[in-house]
Amino acid sequence: MNNATNCFFERISALTIGVILMIGAIGLTIISITIIPVVGLILAVPLFGLSVYFFRVHFNRQCQIQTD
């Protein structure tokens, strides 16, 4: 089996984490527009960055996240 089929569950979990973080970032952005402008954006930007990281993550042959 190749790497794409070996790491199926790891890819699904990374996608799920990315989606959850993106929903959180969007929610905080909406809150920052309506309720608490500065705090919401300060929290939303790192969540957005983490979600992008999990969407773009690459796995090595042992199905671990590549660090290089």
PQR file with spaces between the fields and no chain letter, atoms N, CA, C, O and H, PARSE charges and radii, in Angstrom:
ATOM       1  N    MET     1       0.833   -1.191    0.000 -0.4000 1.5000
ATOM       2  CA   MET     1       0.000    0.000    0.000 -0.0000 2.0000
ATOM       3  C    MET     1       0.872    1.246    0.000  0.5500 1.7000
ATOM       4  O    MET     1       1.961    1.264    0.574 -0.5500 1.4000
ATOM       5  N    ASN     2       0.387    2.252   -0.633 -0.4000 1.5000
ATOM       6  CA   ASN     2       1.154    3.484   -0.670 -0.0000 2.0000
ATOM       7  C    ASN     2       0.822    4.380    0.525  0.5500 1.7000
ATOM       8  O    ASN     2      -0.061    4.059    1.320 -0.5500 1.4000
ATOM       9  H    ASN     2      -0.498    2.237   -1.099  0.4000 1.0000
ATOM      10  N    ASN     3       1.516    5.477    0.645 -0.4000 1.5000
ATOM      11  CA   ASN     3       1.388    6.371    1.790 -0.0000 2.0000
ATOM      12  C    ASN     3      -0.006    7.003    1.874  0.5500 1.7000
ATOM      13  O    ASN     3      -0.491    7.277    2.972 -0.5500 1.4000
ATOM      14  H    ASN     3       2.234    5.738   -0.001  0.4000 1.0000
ATOM      15  N    ALA     4      -0.643    7.233    0.743 -0.4000 1.5000
ATOM      16  CA   ALA     4      -1.955    7.879    0.752 -0.0000 2.0000
ATOM      17  C    ALA     4      -3.010    6.995    1.400  0.5500 1.7000
ATOM      18  O    ALA     4      -3.887    7.505    2.097 -0.5500 1.4000
ATOM      19  H    ALA     4      -0.248    7.011   -0.148  0.4000 1.0000
ATOM      20  N    THR     5      -2.950    5.703    1.192 -0.4000 1.5000
ATOM      21  CA   THR     5      -3.944    4.820    1.797 -0.0000 2.0000
ATOM      22  C    THR     5      -3.546    4.396    3.200  0.5500 1.7000
ATOM      23  O    THR     5      -4.413    4.090    4.017 -0.5500 1.4000
ATOM      24  H    THR     5      -2.237    5.289    0.625  0.4000 1.0000
ATOM      25  N    ASN     6      -2.259    4.371    3.494 -0.4000 1.5000
ATOM      26  CA   ASN     6      -1.818    4.001    4.836 -0.0000 2.0000
ATOM      27  C    ASN     6      -2.253    5.016    5.875  0.5500 1.7000
ATOM      28  O    ASN     6      -2.623    4.635    6.985 -0.5500 1.4000
ATOM      29  H    ASN     6      -1.554    4.619    2.830  0.4000 1.0000
ATOM      30  N    CYS     7      -2.220    6.261    5.554 -0.4000 1.5000
ATOM      31  CA   CYS     7      -2.469    7.336    6.518 -0.0000 2.0000
ATOM      32  C    CYS     7      -3.873    7.913    6.388  0.5500 1.7000
ATOM      33  O    CYS     7      -4.078    9.099    6.646 -0.5500 1.4000
ATOM      34  H    CYS     7      -1.919    6.571    4.652  0.4000 1.0000
ATOM      35  N    PHE     8      -4.827    7.105    5.999 -0.4000 1.5000
ATOM      36  CA   PHE     8      -6.187    7.595    5.765 -0.0000 2.0000
ATOM      37  C    PHE     8      -6.776    8.221    7.029  0.5500 1.7000
ATOM      38  O    PHE     8      -7.280    9.343    6.980 -0.5500 1.4000
ATOM      39  H    PHE     8      -4.662    6.142    5.790  0.4000 1.0000
ATOM      40  N    PHE     9      -6.720    7.517    8.151 -0.4000 1.5000
ATOM      41  CA   PHE     9      -7.329    8.023    9.380 -0.0000 2.0000
ATOM      42  C    PHE     9      -6.587    9.237    9.932  0.5500 1.7000
ATOM      43  O    PHE     9      -7.205   10.121   10.525 -0.5500 1.4000
ATOM      44  H    PHE     9      -6.310    6.605    8.191  0.4000 1.0000
ATOM      45  N    GLU    10      -5.271    9.289    9.744 -0.4000 1.5000
ATOM      46  CA   GLU    10      -4.513   10.456   10.168 -0.0000 2.0000
ATOM      47  C    GLU    10      -4.898   11.677    9.347  0.5500 1.7000
ATOM      48  O    GLU    10      -4.995   12.784    9.877 -0.5500 1.4000
ATOM      49  H    GLU    10      -4.769    8.571    9.263  0.4000 1.0000
ATOM      50  N    ARG    11      -5.117   11.473    8.048 -0.4000 1.5000
ATOM      51  CA   ARG    11      -5.531   12.583    7.185 -0.0000 2.0000
ATOM      52  C    ARG    11      -6.939   13.065    7.548  0.5500 1.7000
ATOM      53  O    ARG    11      -7.202   14.267    7.564 -0.5500 1.4000
ATOM      54  H    ARG    11      -5.038   10.574    7.617  0.4000 1.0000
ATOM      55  N    ILE    12      -7.827   12.137    7.834 -0.4000 1.5000
ATOM      56  CA   ILE    12      -9.186   12.509    8.230 -0.0000 2.0000
ATOM      57  C    ILE    12      -9.162   13.275    9.548  0.5500 1.7000
ATOM      58  O    ILE    12      -9.880   14.263    9.700 -0.5500 1.4000
ATOM      59  H    ILE    12      -7.613   11.160    7.821  0.4000 1.0000
ATOM      60  N    SER    13      -8.342   12.831   10.505 -0.4000 1.5000
ATOM      61  CA   SER    13      -8.283   13.537   11.787 -0.0000 2.0000
ATOM      62  C    SER    13      -7.673   14.924   11.621  0.5500 1.7000
ATOM      63  O    SER    13      -8.128   15.870   12.262 -0.5500 1.4000
ATOM      64  H    SER    13      -7.758   12.029   10.381  0.4000 1.0000
ATOM      65  N    ALA    14      -6.658   15.067   10.780 -0.4000 1.5000
ATOM      66  CA   ALA    14      -6.072   16.387   10.530 -0.0000 2.0000
ATOM      67  C    ALA    14      -7.091   17.307    9.855  0.5500 1.7000
ATOM      68  O    ALA    14      -7.173   18.490   10.185 -0.5500 1.4000
ATOM      69  H    ALA    14      -6.287   14.298   10.259  0.4000 1.0000
ATOM      70  N    LEU    15      -7.859   16.772    8.919 -0.4000 1.5000
ATOM      71  CA   LEU    15      -8.902   17.552    8.261 -0.0000 2.0000
ATOM      72  C    LEU    15      -9.971   17.974    9.262  0.5500 1.7000
ATOM      73  O    LEU    15     -10.429   19.116    9.231 -0.5500 1.4000
ATOM      74  H    LEU    15      -7.791   15.811    8.651  0.4000 1.0000
ATOM      75  N    THR    16     -10.370   17.071   10.145 -0.4000 1.5000
ATOM      76  CA   THR    16     -11.383   17.380   11.150 -0.0000 2.0000
ATOM      77  C    THR    16     -10.895   18.473   12.096  0.5500 1.7000
ATOM      78  O    THR    16     -11.635   19.407   12.403 -0.5500 1.4000
ATOM      79  H    THR    16      -9.998   16.143   10.170  0.4000 1.0000
ATOM      80  N    ILE    17      -9.662   18.358   12.554 -0.4000 1.5000
ATOM      81  CA   ILE    17      -9.100   19.379   13.436 -0.0000 2.0000
ATOM      82  C    ILE    17      -9.039   20.719   12.709  0.5500 1.7000
ATOM      83  O    ILE    17      -9.355   21.753   13.296 -0.5500 1.4000
ATOM      84  H    ILE    17      -9.060   17.599   12.305  0.4000 1.0000
ATOM      85  N    GLY    18      -8.638   20.713   11.438 -0.4000 1.5000
ATOM      86  CA   GLY    18      -8.589   21.938   10.653 -0.0000 2.0000
ATOM      87  C    GLY    18      -9.951   22.583   10.501  0.5500 1.7000
ATOM      88  O    GLY    18     -10.076   23.804   10.590 -0.5500 1.4000
ATOM      89  H    GLY    18      -8.382   19.873   10.961  0.4000 1.0000
ATOM      90  N    VAL    19     -10.973   21.771   10.273 -0.4000 1.5000
ATOM      91  CA   VAL    19     -12.332   22.306   10.113 -0.0000 2.0000
ATOM      92  C    VAL    19     -12.823   22.899   11.430  0.5500 1.7000
ATOM      93  O    VAL    19     -13.415   23.978   11.442 -0.5500 1.4000
ATOM      94  H    VAL    19     -10.871   20.779   10.200  0.4000 1.0000
ATOM      95  N    ILE    20     -12.581   22.202   12.538 -0.4000 1.5000
ATOM      96  CA   ILE    20     -13.014   22.704   13.847 -0.0000 2.0000
ATOM      97  C    ILE    20     -12.316   24.034   14.171  0.5500 1.7000
ATOM      98  O    ILE    20     -12.950   24.973   14.652 -0.5500 1.4000
ATOM      99  H    ILE    20     -12.100   21.326   12.529  0.4000 1.0000
ATOM     100  N    LEU    21     -11.017   24.101   13.905 -0.4000 1.5000
ATOM     101  CA   LEU    21     -10.299   25.346   14.161 -0.0000 2.0000
ATOM     102  C    LEU    21     -10.776   26.474   13.254  0.5500 1.7000
ATOM     103  O    LEU    21     -10.854   27.624   13.686 -0.5500 1.4000
ATOM     104  H    LEU    21     -10.503   23.338   13.514  0.4000 1.0000
ATOM     105  N    MET    22     -11.096   26.155   11.996 -0.4000 1.5000
ATOM     106  CA   MET    22     -11.594   27.174   11.066 -0.0000 2.0000
ATOM     107  C    MET    22     -12.955   27.693   11.520  0.5500 1.7000
ATOM     108  O    MET    22     -13.212   28.895   11.454 -0.5500 1.4000
ATOM     109  H    MET    22     -11.033   25.220   11.646  0.4000 1.0000
ATOM     110  N    ILE    23     -13.825   26.803   11.978 -0.4000 1.5000
ATOM     111  CA   ILE    23     -15.133   27.227   12.487 -0.0000 2.0000
ATOM     112  C    ILE    23     -14.952   28.126   13.704  0.5500 1.7000
ATOM     113  O    ILE    23     -15.651   29.128   13.853 -0.5500 1.4000
ATOM     114  H    ILE    23     -13.617   25.826   12.032  0.4000 1.0000
ATOM     115  N    GLY    24     -14.004   27.763   14.579 -0.4000 1.5000
ATOM     116  CA   GLY    24     -13.726   28.601   15.736 -0.0000 2.0000
ATOM     117  C    GLY    24     -13.206   29.969   15.335  0.5500 1.7000
ATOM     118  O    GLY    24     -13.597   30.979   15.920 -0.5500 1.4000
ATOM     119  H    GLY    24     -13.436   26.949   14.458  0.4000 1.0000
ATOM     120  N    ALA    25     -12.320   30.011   14.335 -0.4000 1.5000
ATOM     121  CA   ALA    25     -11.782   31.291   13.870 -0.0000 2.0000
ATOM     122  C    ALA    25     -12.874   32.155   13.257  0.5500 1.7000
ATOM     123  O    ALA    25     -12.920   33.361   13.498 -0.5500 1.4000
ATOM     124  H    ALA    25     -12.001   29.191   13.860  0.4000 1.0000
ATOM     125  N    ILE    26     -13.745   31.551   12.474 -0.4000 1.5000
ATOM     126  CA   ILE    26     -14.849   32.313   11.878 -0.0000 2.0000
ATOM     127  C    ILE    26     -15.790   32.825   12.966  0.5500 1.7000
ATOM     128  O    ILE    26     -16.239   33.970   12.918 -0.5500 1.4000
ATOM     129  H    ILE    26     -13.707   30.571   12.279  0.4000 1.0000
ATOM     130  N    GLY    27     -16.086   31.969   13.947 -0.4000 1.5000
ATOM     131  CA   GLY    27     -16.939   32.390   15.059 -0.0000 2.0000
ATOM     132  C    GLY    27     -16.337   33.543   15.838  0.5500 1.7000
ATOM     133  O    GLY    27     -17.038   34.497   16.173 -0.5500 1.4000
ATOM     134  H    GLY    27     -15.721   31.038   13.985  0.4000 1.0000
ATOM     135  N    LEU    28     -15.042   33.468   16.132 -0.4000 1.5000
ATOM     136  CA   LEU    28     -14.388   34.564   16.850 -0.0000 2.0000
ATOM     137  C    LEU    28     -14.335   35.835   16.013  0.5500 1.7000
ATOM     138  O    LEU    28     -14.414   36.937   16.555 -0.5500 1.4000
ATOM     139  H    LEU    28     -14.472   32.692   15.860  0.4000 1.0000
ATOM     140  N    THR    29     -14.202   35.693   14.709 -0.4000 1.5000
ATOM     141  CA   THR    29     -14.217   36.873   13.842 -0.0000 2.0000
ATOM     142  C    THR    29     -15.581   37.555   13.885  0.5500 1.7000
ATOM     143  O    THR    29     -15.667   38.781   13.956 -0.5500 1.4000
ATOM     144  H    THR    29     -14.137   34.798   14.268  0.4000 1.0000
ATOM     145  N    ILE    30     -16.628   36.767   13.842 -0.4000 1.5000
ATOM     146  CA   ILE    30     -17.981   37.332   13.924 -0.0000 2.0000
ATOM     147  C    ILE    30     -18.190   38.004   15.277  0.5500 1.7000
ATOM     148  O    ILE    30     -18.755   39.096   15.353 -0.5500 1.4000
ATOM     149  H    ILE    30     -16.558   35.771   13.784  0.4000 1.0000
ATOM     150  N    ILE    31     -17.733   37.349   16.343 -0.4000 1.5000
ATOM     151  CA   ILE    31     -17.852   37.948   17.673 -0.0000 2.0000
ATOM     152  C    ILE    31     -17.046   39.235   17.756  0.5500 1.7000
ATOM     153  O    ILE    31     -17.473   40.207   18.378 -0.5500 1.4000
ATOM     154  H    ILE    31     -17.274   36.463   16.282  0.4000 1.0000
ATOM     155  N    SER    32     -15.886   39.234   17.127 -0.4000 1.5000
ATOM     156  CA   SER    32     -15.048   40.439   17.201 -0.0000 2.0000
ATOM     157  C    SER    32     -15.672   41.606   16.455  0.5500 1.7000
ATOM     158  O    SER    32     -15.438   42.764   16.803 -0.5500 1.4000
ATOM     159  H    SER    32     -15.539   38.444   16.621  0.4000 1.0000
ATOM     160  N    ILE    33     -16.453   41.315   15.446 -0.4000 1.5000
ATOM     161  CA   ILE    33     -17.121   42.398   14.710 -0.0000 2.0000
ATOM     162  C    ILE    33     -18.279   42.959   15.533  0.5500 1.7000
ATOM     163  O    ILE    33     -18.539   44.162   15.511 -0.5500 1.4000
ATOM     164  H    ILE    33     -16.643   40.374   15.163  0.4000 1.0000
ATOM     165  N    THR    34     -18.974   42.077   16.260 -0.4000 1.5000
ATOM     166  CA   THR    34     -20.192   42.513   16.927 -0.0000 2.0000
ATOM     167  C    THR    34     -20.020   42.856   18.400  0.5500 1.7000
ATOM     168  O    THR    34     -20.642   43.804   18.880 -0.5500 1.4000
ATOM     169  H    THR    34     -18.763   41.099   16.278  0.4000 1.0000
ATOM     170  N    ILE    35     -19.194   42.111   19.132 -0.4000 1.5000
ATOM     171  CA   ILE    35     -19.179   42.271   20.592 -0.0000 2.0000
ATOM     172  C    ILE    35     -17.844   42.810   21.112  0.5500 1.7000
ATOM     173  O    ILE    35     -17.787   43.918   21.646 -0.5500 1.4000
ATOM     174  H    ILE    35     -18.689   41.341   18.743  0.4000 1.0000
ATOM     175  N    ILE    36     -16.785   42.037   20.960 -0.4000 1.5000
ATOM     176  CA   ILE    36     -15.488   42.415   21.533 -0.0000 2.0000
ATOM     177  C    ILE    36     -14.444   42.516   20.421  0.5500 1.7000
ATOM     178  O    ILE    36     -13.820   41.515   20.070 -0.5500 1.4000
ATOM     179  H    ILE    36     -16.832   41.137   20.527  0.4000 1.0000
ATOM     180  N    PRO    37     -14.250   43.696   19.873 -0.5600 1.5000
ATOM     181  CA   PRO    37     -13.432   43.835   18.667  0.2800 2.0000
ATOM     182  C    PRO    37     -11.985   43.373   18.802  0.5500 1.7000
ATOM     183  O    PRO    37     -11.516   42.612   17.955 -0.5500 1.4000
ATOM     184  N    VAL    38     -11.282   43.790   19.802 -0.4000 1.5000
ATOM     185  CA   VAL    38      -9.856   43.511   19.871 -0.0000 2.0000
ATOM     186  C    VAL    38      -9.582   42.077   20.297  0.5500 1.7000
ATOM     187  O    VAL    38      -8.779   41.385   19.671 -0.5500 1.4000
ATOM     188  H    VAL    38     -11.663   44.409   20.489  0.4000 1.0000
ATOM     189  N    VAL    39     -10.241   41.628   21.354 -0.4000 1.5000
ATOM     190  CA   VAL    39      -9.988   40.290   21.904 -0.0000 2.0000
ATOM     191  C    VAL    39     -10.353   39.211   20.896  0.5500 1.7000
ATOM     192  O    VAL    39      -9.623   38.231   20.751 -0.5500 1.4000
ATOM     193  H    VAL    39     -10.894   42.190   21.863  0.4000 1.0000
ATOM     194  N    GLY    40     -11.460   39.373   20.206 -0.4000 1.5000
ATOM     195  CA   GLY    40     -11.880   38.377   19.225 -0.0000 2.0000
ATOM     196  C    GLY    40     -10.882   38.203   18.100  0.5500 1.7000
ATOM     197  O    GLY    40     -10.583   37.079   17.697 -0.5500 1.4000
ATOM     198  H    GLY    40     -12.054   40.169   20.323  0.4000 1.0000
ATOM     199  N    LEU    41     -10.363   39.312   17.591 -0.4000 1.5000
ATOM     200  CA   LEU    41      -9.381   39.223   16.509 -0.0000 2.0000
ATOM     201  C    LEU    41      -8.051   38.667   16.989  0.5500 1.7000
ATOM     202  O    LEU    41      -7.386   37.930   16.260 -0.5500 1.4000
ATOM     203  H    LEU    41     -10.606   40.225   17.919  0.4000 1.0000
ATOM     204  N    ILE    42      -7.658   39.011   18.207 -0.4000 1.5000
ATOM     205  CA   ILE    42      -6.408   38.482   18.751 -0.0000 2.0000
ATOM     206  C    ILE    42      -6.488   36.961   18.874  0.5500 1.7000
ATOM     207  O    ILE    42      -5.489   36.272   18.667 -0.5500 1.4000
ATOM     208  H    ILE    42      -8.199   39.609   18.799  0.4000 1.0000
ATOM     209  N    LEU    43      -7.642   36.443   19.201 -0.4000 1.5000
ATOM     210  CA   LEU    43      -7.814   34.992   19.316 -0.0000 2.0000
ATOM     211  C    LEU    43      -8.089   34.327   17.970  0.5500 1.7000
ATOM     212  O    LEU    43      -7.723   33.169   17.770 -0.5500 1.4000
ATOM     213  H    LEU    43      -8.453   37.003   19.368  0.4000 1.0000
ATOM     214  N    ALA    44      -8.728   35.040   17.048 -0.4000 1.5000
ATOM     215  CA   ALA    44      -9.106   34.450   15.768 -0.0000 2.0000
ATOM     216  C    ALA    44      -7.913   34.236   14.839  0.5500 1.7000
ATOM     217  O    ALA    44      -7.874   33.247   14.107 -0.5500 1.4000
ATOM     218  H    ALA    44      -9.025   35.981   17.211  0.4000 1.0000
ATOM     219  N    VAL    45      -6.951   35.137   14.856 -0.4000 1.5000
ATOM     220  CA   VAL    45      -5.813   35.034   13.937 -0.0000 2.0000
ATOM     221  C    VAL    45      -4.980   33.774   14.185  0.5500 1.7000
ATOM     222  O    VAL    45      -4.665   33.076   13.222 -0.5500 1.4000
ATOM     223  H    VAL    45      -6.982   35.941   15.450  0.4000 1.0000
ATOM     224  N    PRO    46      -4.605   33.444   15.436 -0.5600 1.5000
ATOM     225  CA   PRO    46      -3.859   32.188   15.648  0.2800 2.0000
ATOM     226  C    PRO    46      -4.680   30.939   15.306  0.5500 1.7000
ATOM     227  O    PRO    46      -4.137   29.965   14.784 -0.5500 1.4000
ATOM     228  N    LEU    47      -5.977   30.966   15.595 -0.4000 1.5000
ATOM     229  CA   LEU    47      -6.806   29.818   15.227 -0.0000 2.0000
ATOM     230  C    LEU    47      -6.856   29.619   13.724  0.5500 1.7000
ATOM     231  O    LEU    47      -6.806   28.488   13.242 -0.5500 1.4000
ATOM     232  H    LEU    47      -6.418   31.757   16.019  0.4000 1.0000
ATOM     233  N    PHE    48      -6.954   30.712   12.982 -0.4000 1.5000
ATOM     234  CA   PHE    48      -6.942   30.621   11.533 -0.0000 2.0000
ATOM     235  C    PHE    48      -5.615   30.049   11.041  0.5500 1.7000
ATOM     236  O    PHE    48      -5.596   29.199   10.151 -0.5500 1.4000
ATOM     237  H    PHE    48      -6.994   31.631   13.374  0.4000 1.0000
ATOM     238  N    GLY    49      -4.511   30.509   11.614 -0.4000 1.5000
ATOM     239  CA   GLY    49      -3.193   29.989   11.232 -0.0000 2.0000
ATOM     240  C    GLY    49      -3.053   28.506   11.530  0.5500 1.7000
ATOM     241  O    GLY    49      -2.508   27.761   10.716 -0.5500 1.4000
ATOM     242  H    GLY    49      -4.526   31.200   12.338  0.4000 1.0000
ATOM     243  N    LEU    50      -3.534   28.071   12.679 -0.4000 1.5000
ATOM     244  CA   LEU    50      -3.477   26.645   13.015 -0.0000 2.0000
ATOM     245  C    LEU    50      -4.344   25.807   12.074  0.5500 1.7000
ATOM     246  O    LEU    50      -3.964   24.699   11.696 -0.5500 1.4000
ATOM     247  H    LEU    50      -3.977   28.677   13.340  0.4000 1.0000
ATOM     248  N    SER    51      -5.490   26.331   11.703 -0.4000 1.5000
ATOM     249  CA   SER    51      -6.353   25.567   10.798 -0.0000 2.0000
ATOM     250  C    SER    51      -5.699   25.411    9.428  0.5500 1.7000
ATOM     251  O    SER    51      -5.786   24.345    8.819 -0.5500 1.4000
ATOM     252  H    SER    51      -5.799   27.232   12.010  0.4000 1.0000
ATOM     253  N    VAL    52      -5.048   26.459    8.943 -0.4000 1.5000
ATOM     254  CA   VAL    52      -4.334   26.367    7.666 -0.0000 2.0000
ATOM     255  C    VAL    52      -3.208   25.342    7.772  0.5500 1.7000
ATOM     256  O    VAL    52      -2.974   24.572    6.840 -0.5500 1.4000
ATOM     257  H    VAL    52      -4.977   27.325    9.438  0.4000 1.0000
ATOM     258  N    TYR    53      -2.516   25.335    8.904 -0.4000 1.5000
ATOM     259  CA   TYR    53      -1.445   24.351    9.112 -0.0000 2.0000
ATOM     260  C    TYR    53      -1.992   22.927    9.025  0.5500 1.7000
ATOM     261  O    TYR    53      -1.393   22.080    8.363 -0.5500 1.4000
ATOM     262  H    TYR    53      -2.706   25.961    9.661  0.4000 1.0000
ATOM     263  N    PHE    54      -3.108   22.653    9.675 -0.4000 1.5000
ATOM     264  CA   PHE    54      -3.657   21.300    9.651 -0.0000 2.0000
ATOM     265  C    PHE    54      -4.215   20.931    8.275  0.5500 1.7000
ATOM     266  O    PHE    54      -4.229   19.753    7.919 -0.5500 1.4000
ATOM     267  H    PHE    54      -3.595   23.341   10.213  0.4000 1.0000
ATOM     268  N    PHE    55      -4.673   21.911    7.498 -0.4000 1.5000
ATOM     269  CA   PHE    55      -5.120   21.619    6.139 -0.0000 2.0000
ATOM     270  C    PHE    55      -3.944   21.258    5.234  0.5500 1.7000
ATOM     271  O    PHE    55      -4.099   20.462    4.308 -0.5500 1.4000
ATOM     272  H    PHE    55      -4.661   22.868    7.788  0.4000 1.0000
ATOM     273  N    ARG    56      -2.768   21.835    5.494 -0.4000 1.5000
ATOM     274  CA   ARG    56      -1.610   21.637    4.623 -0.0000 2.0000
ATOM     275  C    ARG    56      -0.605   20.614    5.143  0.5500 1.7000
ATOM     276  O    ARG    56       0.446   20.432    4.527 -0.5500 1.4000
ATOM     277  H    ARG    56      -2.642   22.481    6.247  0.4000 1.0000
ATOM     278  N    VAL    57      -0.892   19.946    6.246 -0.4000 1.5000
ATOM     279  CA   VAL    57       0.062   19.043    6.882 -0.0000 2.0000
ATOM     280  C    VAL    57       0.401   17.860    5.954  0.5500 1.7000
ATOM     281  O    VAL    57      -0.460   17.362    5.229 -0.5500 1.4000
ATOM     282  H    VAL    57      -1.745   20.093    6.746  0.4000 1.0000
ATOM     283  N    HIS    58       1.653   17.430    5.993 -0.4000 1.5000
ATOM     284  CA   HIS    58       2.125   16.284    5.225 -0.0000 2.0000
ATOM     285  C    HIS    58       2.588   15.203    6.190  0.5500 1.7000
ATOM     286  O    HIS    58       3.152   15.500    7.243 -0.5500 1.4000
ATOM     287  H    HIS    58       2.352   17.835    6.582  0.4000 1.0000
ATOM     288  N    PHE    59       2.350   13.957    5.829 -0.4000 1.5000
ATOM     289  CA   PHE    59       2.726   12.826    6.673 -0.0000 2.0000
ATOM     290  C    PHE    59       3.881   12.069    6.048  0.5500 1.7000
ATOM     291  O    PHE    59       3.983   11.987    4.824 -0.5500 1.4000
ATOM     292  H    PHE    59       1.892   13.715    4.973  0.4000 1.0000
ATOM     293  N    ASN    60       4.762   11.510    6.887 -0.4000 1.5000
ATOM     294  CA   ASN    60       5.859   10.687    6.386 -0.0000 2.0000
ATOM     295  C    ASN    60       5.403    9.223    6.301  0.5500 1.7000
ATOM     296  O    ASN    60       4.215    8.945    6.470 -0.5500 1.4000
ATOM     297  H    ASN    60       4.680   11.577    7.881  0.4000 1.0000
ATOM     298  N    ARG    61       6.308    8.299    6.046 -0.4000 1.5000
ATOM     299  CA   ARG    61       5.944    6.894    5.858 -0.0000 2.0000
ATOM     300  C    ARG    61       5.383    6.246    7.128  0.5500 1.7000
ATOM     301  O    ARG    61       4.641    5.268    7.041 -0.5500 1.4000
ATOM     302  H    ARG    61       7.272    8.525    5.908  0.4000 1.0000
ATOM     303  N    GLN    62       5.723    6.772    8.290 -0.4000 1.5000
ATOM     304  CA   GLN    62       5.212    6.249    9.547 -0.0000 2.0000
ATOM     305  C    GLN    62       3.925    6.942    9.975  0.5500 1.7000
ATOM     306  O    GLN    62       3.490    6.792   11.117 -0.5500 1.4000
ATOM     307  H    GLN    62       6.326    7.567    8.361  0.4000 1.0000
ATOM     308  N    CYS    63       3.322    7.688    9.080 -0.4000 1.5000
ATOM     309  CA   CYS    63       2.081    8.432    9.311 -0.0000 2.0000
ATOM     310  C    CYS    63       2.231    9.449   10.436  0.5500 1.7000
ATOM     311  O    CYS    63       1.291    9.679   11.197 -0.5500 1.4000
ATOM     312  H    CYS    63       3.675    7.809    8.152  0.4000 1.0000
ATOM     313  N    GLN    64       3.390   10.049   10.543 -0.4000 1.5000
ATOM     314  CA   GLN    64       3.619   11.126   11.494 -0.0000 2.0000
ATOM     315  C    GLN    64       3.767   12.418   10.710  0.5500 1.7000
ATOM     316  O    GLN    64       4.172   12.408    9.547 -0.5500 1.4000
ATOM     317  H    GLN    64       4.154    9.863    9.925  0.4000 1.0000
ATOM     318  N    ILE    65       3.437   13.527   11.351 -0.4000 1.5000
ATOM     319  CA   ILE    65       3.535   14.824   10.694 -0.0000 2.0000
ATOM     320  C    ILE    65       4.998   15.133   10.416  0.5500 1.7000
ATOM     321  O    ILE    65       5.839   15.051   11.312 -0.5500 1.4000
ATOM     322  H    ILE    65       3.108   13.535   12.295  0.4000 1.0000
ATOM     323  N    GLN    66       5.300   15.489    9.166 -0.4000 1.5000
ATOM     324  CA   GLN    66       6.668   15.851    8.789 -0.0000 2.0000
ATOM     325  C    GLN    66       7.029   17.191    9.408  0.5500 1.7000
ATOM     326  O    GLN    66       6.224   18.122    9.399 -0.5500 1.4000
ATOM     327  H    GLN    66       4.617   15.555    8.439  0.4000 1.0000
ATOM     328  N    THR    67       8.223   17.287    9.940 -0.4000 1.5000
ATOM     329  CA   THR    67       8.646   18.540   10.563 -0.0000 2.0000
ATOM     330  C    THR    67       9.599   19.341    9.686  0.5500 1.7000
ATOM     331  O    THR    67       9.881   20.496   10.003 -0.5500 1.4000
ATOM     332  H    THR    67       8.877   16.531    9.947  0.4000 1.0000
ATOM     333  N    ASP    68      10.099   18.779    8.609 -0.4000 1.5000
ATOM     334  CA   ASP    68      11.042   19.519    7.783 -0.0000 2.0000
ATOM     335  C    ASP    68      10.435   20.033    6.513  0.5500 1.7000
ATOM     336  O    ASP    68      11.118   20.677    5.718 -0.5500 1.4000
ATOM     337  H    ASP    68       9.869   17.840    8.351  0.4000 1.0000
